[in-house]
Amino acid sequence: NTLVIVEVKARYKNGYGFPEESVGPYKQKSLIKAAKGFIMEKGVFLSCNVRFDVICIDGDKIRHIISAFEDKSD
């Protein structure tokens, strides 16, 4: 009973940092807001847990960060 929200970020050169570094506080708030809107609209998921993952594509490497951040507003 877990709804997983996934943000996918890609970097082909590290000049701008690692992919996960672009999922900062502003992006996290945006994803949390979108997830809450989705849950309210669908209503079915009100009793489920929500997890926020990040998929990082770094050149030819792919990493999956499980529970990359949490909604601390509740």
C-alpha positions in Angstrom: 0.0 0.0 0.0 2.6 2.5 -1.0 2.3 5.2 -3.7 5.7 5.9 -5.1 6.4 9.2 -6.8 9.5 9.1 -8.9 11.6 12.0 -10.2 14.0 11.1 -13.0 17.1 13.3 -13.5 19.8 12.9 -16.1 23.3 14.3 -16.4 25.6 13.4 -19.2 28.4 15.6 -17.8 29.1 16.4 -14.1 29.8 20.1 -14.8 26.4 21.0 -13.2 26.7 18.5 -10.4 25.2 15.1 -9.9 21.6 14.4 -11.0 20.2 14.1 -7.5 21.6 17.5 -6.6 19.0 19.1 -8.8 16.2 17.8 -6.6 16.6 20.4 -4.0 14.1 21.9 -1.5 12.1 23.8 -4.1 11.7 20.7 -6.4 10.8 18.6 -3.4 8.1 21.0 -2.3 6.7 20.9 -5.9 6.7 17.1 -6.0 5.0 16.9 -2.6 2.4 19.4 -3.7 1.7 17.5 -6.9 1.5 14.2 -4.9 -1.0 15.7 -2.5 -3.1 17.0 -5.3 -3.1 13.6 -7.0 -4.1 11.9 -3.8 -6.9 14.4 -3.1 -8.2 14.1 -6.7 -8.2 10.3 -6.7 -9.3 9.8 -3.1 -8.5 6.1 -3.3 -5.0 6.5 -2.0 -5.9 8.3 1.2 -4.9 5.4 3.4 -1.6 4.6 1.6 2.0 5.6 2.4 3.7 7.9 0.0 7.4 7.5 -0.9 9.5 9.9 -3.0 12.3 8.2 -5.1 14.8 9.7 -7.5 16.2 7.9 -10.5 19.6 9.3 -11.5 21.0 8.8 -14.9 24.7 9.7 -14.9 26.1 9.1 -18.3 25.7 5.3 -18.7 25.1 4.7 -15.0 21.6 4.5 -13.5 21.0 4.7 -9.7 17.7 4.4 -7.9 17.5 6.4 -4.6 14.7 5.0 -2.6 13.0 7.4 -0.1 15.2 10.2 -1.4 13.2 12.7 0.7 10.1 12.9 2.9 7.1 15.2 3.3 7.9 16.9 6.7 4.9 19.3 6.5 2.5 16.9 8.4 
